[in-house]
Every structure is written in structure tokens, then in C-alpha cells.
Amino acid sequence: MSFRTTTAYVEDVSPGSGALPPRAWYASSDAKSLSLNGSWRFRLSATADAEDDSFAAEGYDAGDWAEVTVPGHWVLQGHGSPVYTNHLYPFPVDPPRVPTENPTGDHLRVFDLPADWPADGGAGLRFDGVESCARIWLNGTELGEFKGSRLPHEFAVGHLLKPAGNVLAVRVHQWSAGSYLEDQDQWWLPGIFRDVTLLHRPADSVRDFFVHASYDHVSGTGTLRVDSEVPGRVTVPDLGVDVATGEPVTVPVEPWTAETPRLYDGVLATGGERVPLRIGFRTVALSDGLIKVNGRPVLFRGVNRHEWHPERGRALDLATMREDVLLMKRHNINAVRTSHYPPHPAFLDLCDEYGLWVIDECDLETHGFTEQGWRDNPVDDDRWTPALLDRAARMVERDKNHPSVVIWSLGNEAGTGRGLTAMAEWIHGRDTSRLVHYEGDAGCRDTDVYSRMYADHAEVERIGRGLDGGPRRRRELPFILCEYAHAMGNGPGGLADYQRLFEVHDRLQGGFVWEWIDHGIAHPELGFAYGGDFGEELHDGNFVCDGLLFPDRQPSPGLVEYQKVIEPVAITADGTDGAAGTVRITNGYDFADLSALAFSWSYEVEGETVDRGTLSVPALAPGESAEVKLPAVPAGAPAGEAHWTVRAVLASDTPWAPKDHVVAWGQLPVSARRVPYVAATTRPAPGDGDGDGEITLGPGVFDARTGAPRTIGGVPVTGLRLDVWRATTDNDDGAAWQSDLRYGLLWRTLGLHRMRHRLDAVEVGEDALTVRTRVAPAARELGLSTVYRWTSDGDRLRLTVSTAPDGDWTVPLPRLGIRFGLAAADAVRWYGGGPGEAYPDTRSASRIARWQSTVDGMQTPYVRPQENGARADVRWAELGGLRIEGDPAFFLTARRWTTEHLDAAAHRTDLVPGDTVWVNLDHAQHGIGSQSCGPAPLPRYHLRAEPAEFSFVFSTTKSVSSTPLQNLSS
Ligand code: IPT
């Protein structure tokens, strides 16, 4: 035997050598298999050639090596560290060359065959994913080497196996020519990060096979034909099917859709092996300019999913994959784009089983070439085309038998070029049953769908109306947003406005929010780490934390908002309010009727449920709606602001959520709120005792010099004043290239984060204490004239704040309200929007009810701290012994640190609670938008600097009651 010491293959553009041709993936068969996952011996070198390959020889003593867990990334197991860049290559761009500093992990695993391992036949050794390049030896014989990190590679090894003491050696390089094709916006994480499996291959075993299962919606029949490289028989007991491979059979079936994922169990049996099949009958077609499945257009309510686990990176276990699918289904998500590589194959099994439409995307991105005007882009260089075709084939062949996969995607952000065209041609030729997607193909020359990312609402509307022009081919195609609503930090804003467009214009077939989960890495000191936290010389900070889930898979408010916006049943009042006594129910599913849902109503006064019951709703077909009569207003309901809340819940347990899970809800106002009235009957008076500089007014004691309240009803209140600053969100800060949308920068340039409060007058009048101020930043002429007017009826204090802008305000304000400190506060109760945070363009999921929480519970744990936690439409709130009523309703925020501390924090662990609880009562907030990558808030969500007046009525609560409130979880 001889060992090569060459490392030339690392920089070779070819996909590799020695591997078997790609084939369909399946999890189980009656052939034996042996998982080689587990603990492996591991040695890390700084360069690709630091060590010779003698470790691959039998008898090599690796006793002093470290150990790593396979599947896994060595940089997450204490060897080296991860690197995060968005699109910049973290090495000099000189394709296909890679740096000399090329961390190289040698992996060794010694294994015995199980006693019952058959002596006959061959064996396959399968790697489901290795980043970025691997060279393999078994028992001292080199098998070959490969690139294509998130694609399977299989080797024939039967002739090399022995009953015991097999030595499997794998050399993995962090960087290879393949890295140029894998410039996705994510952590660079080398390692054997997916399963390694030894498969027994009996004589005459199944090799590649292609399940063709179409559905004819006119006749209600499905046609099945299984093409198999090795002939055999196909049986589907439930359908009475027993046919030879290659032979079509047509039978009445229930179709597969993401809403009704009907799978039929079958078996493909060749002479040597029986492979279980899970068959879903469905037909994907472009017709009338629309993507149709089984003859009906679909609306994608999608997300982009990277594989992520905060400890294990992209080495996902089945439980985590299932958790993703269940979370998606429970949040009304019906589609996934596997951004930007084929996922672990088991994920697609779950999509088949639970029902999700999938855009399966190839492992291809060359985004970093944008830095050089796309010069030398591998996708436009014929030398790389074999590698691109290899990637396309490995994806399509592996995943072609999944009914959930309806669209193939060539990759992401790879510019344009002949290689992409070659991939599209190959895919179209191999699989005529699905569509091809690639966002970078502006003219849709190679693709079947017009796809864009981050187009703003106005442009999407033009596209929906067909007013966007462009090449003829493109104009005839349906439209999707393969990425939109950048979910970085607080946000995304504007989801509801997109959804309205999708629902109105047929051509707009929905979109995929960017992205599913924050890629934060669990860190002992920082909570979750992001780019730069490992000392990377180049990095893109927290741009890697832009998901709808926090890294620990807790849903962020963005996911709750998305769930509400895309709910498949619309529950609305037809007239202006629910006083009309009817509710309109519309079935927004594409395929399912409403028979799986049960409807209920509740009648609430001042946020308290007075009565509840069930509502009978017909099993409307997709797209149908009905006016449903609500019951009479419950007898004896107290007076006050009233709402009907109508819910659609699961009528029985489903595989993805239990009975009573809320799928959709709507709230119908019945009668308006009465705003608090405080008669100004009390005179401000000097405090008792002279020289202490106090003024009393009803329950309030004020500093006579500044006019600021010191106590209200005995509760100490500090620093009450106008506040316009918020700790800028990732969207406020905007992406680097969004120069005119970087409000955070504009605000800071103006000095809105360091406003000065000039006191002009403290006027003690007949019935009011009036404090006149001007609030303005240093170095600027603009400001806000601000008047605080305090009145009282003896028990309560009313504060009316009037502001008027001076000077030329061209930017919106971050917020407008007051802030003050309370010495102690923990429990918070309120009547208004909840349970979670809401801002002007993220308020769909905010439901009017009574809520209770705690100051700590009101914080949203964004990985990079920023403005968060505001509760919208608050009529009244109680905390720290104060009761506050708003006229009009307000946004409520309370936290144990100041806005300045929040603004300065880089990680959650920087937020240290102080003695004071800082409360913000905001008359208004600027919208959130999604300009951390996409568009800014729509103009109607801008907080313009305009004259404004708003009031708060303060009184005390004897004690904050601990009586549980009815409404909290309902
Ligand atoms: C877009 C990328 O496709 C995606 O991977 C991610 O990086 C996203 O941006 C931002 O988080 S590309 C961008 C140029 C719009």
C-alpha cells in the first residue's frame, strides 16, 4: 500500500474521485446497516500537509489523540474556533487556491462488524455531510476524496471489510476549492457534521430508484410508476397495488398536499432488498402563469431554514429537526426553503409526513465574488461546471422521492453564468415533475418562477399587478419572494402589509421570511455568541442572528406576528365593529376545508371574559367565506369597553398539535372605551414646612424648583420627563448599504440619544401645575417645546404632555412619550395589547385583554440587546404601586436598566439590573421595518415630529393583586 502525501486534490475544482454515482436516499431497509456515529479519535493540524497520511494505516496508534463526536464540528468541540462572515470569503480570493493555513482534522474510527453482518454481498460507506473536503481510507486503502459539504457521498467498501478491527480514516480540510462554492451567510464550521453509515449491500439490492406519483384532480386518481435501476416489484397494500418496477398503475387516491399530507406506505422489493416507500401523490405544474399543485394555485407562507443548533451547529439530531417542523406547523408556516443547501435528508421525511412545501436548494453560493464585480465567478467558468453538475445531481438524486419537494433551487447569490444554466438544463431533463428556481436569474431564462429577495411593498404590488415589465418570459411567470421580512432583532415589521398583497394578487404566490432561527452559539460568558466573539479578523457581527426563533428555539415576537399574519382562516368583522352581531369567516387554505377546526367565541368587557361558547361554522371550502351570527350579548354583561373574540382551534389532536391549539383568531370591538376623566378640582399648594421646596397637588408631591414629581400617592417617582430615544434596533441601524434608511445613524447624528431638557417655567396656577421646557440636542437648532400640565381631583393626578417641534425636522422620532423611574416594581398588570411586544408595524398578534407579567418577564431576549418589550394599546397598567391610565392608550415598557444601558449592551449578559425600574409610557413609536436588509417601515408607520398631546392619569394601587386573571392564557 502507498500513501500519497499530495494535497493537490484540496485545490482541485473537480468534485472528487472514487465515490459511487449519487442515488435516492432512504432511511431504512431490511438490509443491515451500522452507524459509525459516535466518538472518533481526532488530531488537528494547522495546515493540510503538516502530517503525512500514515495514520490511515492499520495498526496506527492514535492513543494520544483527542476525541470528537461525529456528527459534529471540531471548532464547536474545543479545537480551534468558528468564524462568521456573511458574504466575504475569510481567505484571499484566488480560486481555486486556498490558504496554507488550512485547519485539517484527521479522524479515526476503529470498528467491528456486528456478529450478524452477512458474509455475502457488498457494502457501502455513506457520508451524509462533511465540511469542506474529505479524503477517506478504509483499512489502509484509499477510497477517494470529495467536496460538496452538504451532499451525500457513498463508497463501495465490501471488498475491504473484515469482521473486526476495521480502521476508517478521514482527513478533513476546512478550506478547499469547494469553499469557493459554499459562501453562504453562516458560520464556517468544518467537520464530519452528518451521519456516517456502513450499509450492507446484498446481491441484487436496491440502487437508485425514482418514485413518480402524480395526481389527476379531475379524475381523482393517482398514477404511480417506480423506475428502478435494479428491477423489482412495488406494492402498496392500501391501494391494492402490486406492479413491476417501470410499470405505471392508476388508482383512485387521496392526494398529498402540505395541508393534507396523505402518504401511502409501500415497498420496493428487488431480489436482494426491501425498501419502504412513503408515497405522496401530487402534481406540480405551471399553468395560467401560476404554480399549481393538483390543479390549484398555492400560497407559500414560508421560511428560510438554515440548520442550526446553538451547541451543535449544523449537526442536527432528529429531535431538533422534528422540533423545527412542529414549530413551523404550529405557527401556520406551510413552506420551507432549505437555504442554502440540501438539509439533513431526514428533515425532508418530516416535511413529507407533517406537510410542508419545500424548495430544496443546492449547496451553492459564490457571493464573495460580488466584491470584485463577479470576476472569476466559478459559475461562469467552464472548469467548474462538472462540480456544479455534481452538486445538482447529488441533490436531485438524493431527494427526488419526496412529495414535499416541489421546487429545486440552483443555489443562492451566485451571480449568473453558464454553469447555472447547465445545472438548470440537467435538472429539467432529469425531473420534469418539479419547477426550477434561482433568484439570481433576473430574466428567468433558466427558471420557472420569478423570484426576488427583499423587494419592498410598492414593487411587490407592481409585480402583482403585472406592471413590472421585464423580459417576456419573466412577465409570464408567477412570483415569489424567496427572502423577505429580514427577522434580525426586533421585527420584522410590515409582514401584514405584504400578506395583504399576496392575498389580493394571484401572481404573488407568497414568500419565505428570512430566516427561521438565530445562529447564536451558546457561550459561557456571553449567553449567545455571534460574529466577532471568537476574535475573527473579518466578521459580520450579529447579522447571523436574524431568525424568527432565538438560538434556543424560543419563538421571538416576530414568529408570533408571522403566525397571526399568515393564519389560514380570516376572522373579521364585516362592518366597522362587532356590534353588528356577525363575524365573517374566510377559509384561506388552498386545499383543506374547515372541518378539522372548531370555533368558539368569548365576550369580554374591559378585558375580562364575561361568557364564552361555541360557534357553529360551516365546513367552508378553500376560498369560501360565510357570515356567521354571533350570540346575543350575554345578559347582565357589565358596561364598559367590549369585544368579541372568535377563535378557530383544532377540533381534535393532529400529529403536530393537540386538540384546542389555536389556529386563528379575530377580535371584534363592540363598544368603545371611555377615556379617563379627571376633574381639575384641586389647587397646587406649597408643601408643608417651609424651605423644602415642594408643591403638592392631590396625591402628587413635586419639586418646586423643577416641577418634577417626587412622589405620587407616596410612591417615589424619579426623573419623569419627555423621552424620544430608544436603544436602536438592528432595523433602526439598517444594513451598511442602506445609507438613507439608517435611522439609528441619522438619529445619533442629530443627537436624539442625548437630548437636553431646558426648564423655562414652573407655573403654579389655580387648578394646574404647568412646567414649560424645551427638549433639544446639543449643536442643533431643532427641538421640541414641551409642556407638562398636572391637574388633580384630589385622588388622581392627570399629566397632559404637549409637544411641538421647533426647527426643520426631516427625520422621524424614535419614540414619543415619558419615562420615569420607580424604586421597586416586579408584578405588572395591564389592560391592552398582549401578551407579547408590539410596535406600529408588528402589532397583528397583539390581542386586547387583561394581562399580567413581571418586569423581567416583559423583556424580549434579543441576542444583541435593543429596544424591545413594548406592549401596545395599553388602556391602563399597574406596577410598583402605581396605576396609570392613558388617554389615549399607550405603549408600555418597563425594565431594570436604562435605555442608555440597553443601547450600550452587546450581549444579554451586559444587562445588569439596577435598583430602579425604568418605565416608558409612549404615545407613539416609530415603526420597525426590516431595513437590516430590506425595506424601511412604510410611511404610515413613521413617527413624524408633529405637534402632539397625550395624557396619563396616575393613582395608586393599594397592593398589586395576586389574584390570577382569567384571560392570561386563553
Ligand atoms: C441575502 C442572502 O441570500 C441570505 O443568505 C442572507 O445573507 C440575507 O441576505 C441577509 O441576512 S443576500 C442580500 C444581498 C440581500
Residues whose N, C-alpha, C, O or C-beta is under 5 A from the ligand:
A	BS01	IPT	D185 N412 E413 F543 D546 C933
